[in-house]
Amino acid sequence: MGNICGMHRLIPHPSTPPNSVEAVSANFMEFTTNTMVVEFSVKSPSQLILPPEKGPVRSDGLWRTTCFEVLLQQDGDPTYFELNFSPSLAWAAYAFDAYRDGMRELPVTLPPDIEIASPDGHYFLFAEFETWPHLVNARRLGFSAVIEERDGTKSYWALAHPPGPPDFHHPDCFALALPPPGGA
């Protein structure tokens, strides 16, 4: 597994190449016992479909259009967590008992704080969220993104892809080692 520090370039799934988007990257910026902060960047976003702003509401199905994801798992434990952040400022948080099994909403006290910016040919999404008790012990991390473009192109980006169709839940996608809180 890779090191957590610095910007990580996501790669498009070979069966779903982008049309105009040049690159997607993710950065793990902060991890404390109270907070996690991540940043996603899209290079050449002029054709990017951005869903209309909803505000900070919990919402299912965000992956159907442009959406950014963080998946977290403890070493040796099949349980994992999925966090979705939309340019609409909507979000979702799920827990799974094992690979795509036992999906349920992850209880949260405060909604994530999502901010967006579009300077100099880039689109940025920043998400700050609680380090819920379940996440404090997570040691494996996967960054991923669904990118939809105006011409209908939909590409699936991740740190690594398993063989077959895009699958962000596959263990191969949990490609980064997460330090203990405060060790980022």
C-alpha positions as CSV (number, residue, x, y, z in Angstrom):
1,M,0.0,0.0,0.0
2,G,1.1,3.5,-0.7
3,N,1.9,6.4,1.6
4,I,-0.9,8.8,2.5
5,C,1.0,12.1,2.3
6,G,0.6,14.3,-0.8
7,M,-1.6,14.4,-3.8
8,H,-2.6,11.0,-5.3
9,R,-3.4,10.7,-9.0
10,L,-6.5,8.6,-9.6
11,I,-6.6,6.6,-12.8
12,P,-9.6,6.1,-15.0
13,H,-10.9,2.5,-15.4
14,P,-9.7,1.3,-18.8
15,S,-13.2,0.5,-20.0
16,T,-14.5,4.0,-19.1
17,P,-12.0,6.6,-20.4
18,P,-12.8,10.3,-20.0
19,N,-13.4,12.5,-23.0
20,S,-12.1,16.0,-21.9
21,V,-11.1,15.6,-18.3
22,E,-7.3,15.3,-18.1
23,A,-6.7,14.2,-14.5
24,V,-8.4,13.5,-11.2
25,S,-6.4,13.6,-7.9
26,A,-7.1,13.3,-4.2
27,N,-5.3,14.5,-1.2
28,F,-5.7,13.4,2.4
29,M,-5.1,16.7,4.3
30,E,-5.8,16.0,7.9
31,F,-6.6,13.1,10.3
32,T,-7.2,13.8,14.0
33,T,-9.3,12.0,16.6
34,N,-12.0,14.5,15.7
35,T,-11.7,15.4,12.0
36,M,-10.7,14.1,8.6
37,V,-10.1,16.5,5.7
38,V,-9.8,15.4,2.1
39,E,-9.4,17.3,-1.2
40,F,-10.3,16.2,-4.7
41,S,-9.1,18.0,-7.9
42,V,-10.3,17.7,-11.5
43,K,-8.0,19.1,-14.2
44,S,-9.8,20.5,-17.3
45,P,-13.3,20.5,-15.9
46,S,-15.0,22.7,-18.5
47,Q,-17.2,19.8,-19.7
48,L,-17.8,18.4,-16.2
49,I,-21.5,18.0,-15.2
50,L,-22.0,19.5,-11.8
51,P,-25.3,18.6,-10.1
52,P,-27.4,21.6,-8.9
53,E,-26.6,22.7,-5.4
54,K,-28.8,21.1,-2.7
55,G,-26.9,22.2,0.3
56,P,-25.5,19.9,3.0
57,V,-28.2,17.2,2.9
58,R,-27.8,13.4,3.2
59,S,-28.8,11.9,-0.1
60,D,-28.5,8.4,-1.7
61,G,-27.5,7.7,-5.3
62,L,-24.9,10.5,-5.5
63,W,-22.6,8.2,-7.6
64,R,-25.1,8.4,-10.6
65,T,-23.3,11.7,-11.6
66,T,-20.1,13.5,-10.7
67,C,-19.3,12.4,-7.1
68,F,-16.2,11.9,-5.0
69,E,-15.7,9.0,-2.6
70,V,-13.6,7.9,0.3
71,L,-13.6,4.3,1.5
72,L,-12.1,3.3,4.8
73,Q,-11.3,-0.1,6.3
74,Q,-9.5,-1.5,9.4
75,D,-6.7,-4.0,8.6
76,G,-7.9,-7.6,8.7
77,D,-11.6,-6.6,9.2
78,P,-14.1,-7.1,6.5
79,T,-16.2,-4.1,7.8
80,Y,-15.7,-0.9,5.8
81,F,-17.1,2.6,5.4
82,E,-18.0,4.6,2.3
83,L,-18.3,8.4,2.3
84,N,-19.7,10.2,-0.7
85,F,-19.3,13.9,-1.4
86,S,-21.2,15.7,-4.3
87,P,-20.6,19.0,-5.9
88,S,-24.2,19.7,-5.0
89,L,-22.9,19.8,-1.4
90,A,-25.0,16.6,-0.7
91,W,-23.3,13.7,1.1
92,A,-23.8,10.1,2.1
93,A,-22.1,7.8,4.7
94,Y,-22.5,4.1,4.8
95,A,-21.2,1.1,6.7
96,F,-20.8,-2.4,5.2
97,D,-20.3,-5.7,7.1
98,A,-18.2,-7.1,4.3
99,Y,-17.7,-6.7,0.6
100,R,-20.9,-5.1,-0.7
101,D,-22.8,-6.8,2.1
102,G,-24.9,-5.4,5.0
103,M,-25.0,-1.8,3.7
104,R,-26.6,0.7,6.1
105,E,-26.4,4.4,6.8
106,L,-23.5,5.4,9.0
107,P,-24.9,7.5,11.9
108,V,-23.4,11.0,12.0
109,T,-23.7,13.9,14.5
110,L,-22.7,16.7,12.1
111,P,-23.0,16.7,8.3
112,P,-19.6,17.0,6.5
113,D,-18.5,20.5,5.5
114,I,-18.1,20.5,1.7
115,E,-16.6,23.4,-0.1
116,I,-16.0,23.8,-3.9
117,A,-13.7,26.1,-5.9
118,S,-12.8,26.4,-9.6
119,P,-9.6,28.3,-10.1
120,D,-7.3,28.2,-13.2
121,G,-8.6,25.2,-15.1
122,H,-9.2,23.0,-12.0
123,Y,-12.2,22.0,-10.0
124,F,-11.7,21.4,-6.3
125,L,-13.9,19.8,-3.7
126,F,-12.9,19.9,-0.1
127,A,-14.7,17.8,2.6
128,E,-14.2,18.0,6.3
129,F,-16.0,15.4,8.3
130,E,-16.1,14.0,11.8
131,T,-13.8,11.1,12.7
132,W,-16.7,9.1,13.9
133,P,-15.7,6.4,16.4
134,H,-15.9,3.8,13.6
135,L,-13.4,5.6,11.5
136,V,-10.7,6.2,14.1
137,N,-9.4,2.7,13.7
138,A,-9.5,2.7,9.9
139,R,-6.0,1.9,8.4
140,R,-6.8,1.4,4.7
141,L,-8.1,4.1,2.4
142,G,-9.4,4.2,-1.1
143,F,-10.1,7.4,-3.1
144,S,-12.4,7.3,-6.0
145,A,-14.6,9.5,-8.3
146,V,-17.4,9.2,-10.8
147,I,-16.9,11.9,-13.4
148,E,-19.7,12.7,-15.8
149,E,-19.2,15.0,-18.8
150,R,-21.7,17.0,-20.9
151,D,-21.4,14.7,-23.9
152,G,-22.6,11.7,-21.7
153,T,-19.2,10.3,-21.0
154,K,-19.0,8.8,-17.6
155,S,-15.6,7.7,-16.2
156,Y,-14.7,5.9,-13.0
157,W,-11.5,6.9,-11.3
158,A,-9.7,5.2,-8.4
159,L,-6.2,4.7,-7.0
160,A,-6.2,1.2,-8.4
161,H,-8.7,-1.0,-10.2
162,P,-9.4,-4.7,-10.0
163,P,-9.9,-6.8,-13.1
164,G,-13.4,-6.6,-14.6
165,P,-15.9,-3.7,-14.5
166,P,-15.3,-0.6,-12.2
167,D,-15.8,-1.6,-8.5
168,F,-14.7,0.9,-5.9
169,H,-15.6,-1.6,-3.1
170,H,-13.1,-4.2,-4.2
171,P,-10.1,-4.6,-1.8
172,D,-7.7,-3.6,-4.5
173,C,-9.1,-0.1,-4.4
174,F,-8.1,0.4,-0.7
175,A,-4.6,1.2,-1.9
176,L,-3.3,3.6,0.8
177,A,-2.2,3.0,4.4
178,L,-3.8,5.4,6.8
179,P,-1.7,6.6,9.8
180,P,-3.2,6.7,13.3
181,P,-5.1,9.9,14.1
182,G,-2.7,12.8,14.4
183,G,0.0,11.0,12.4
184,A,-0.8,12.3,9.0
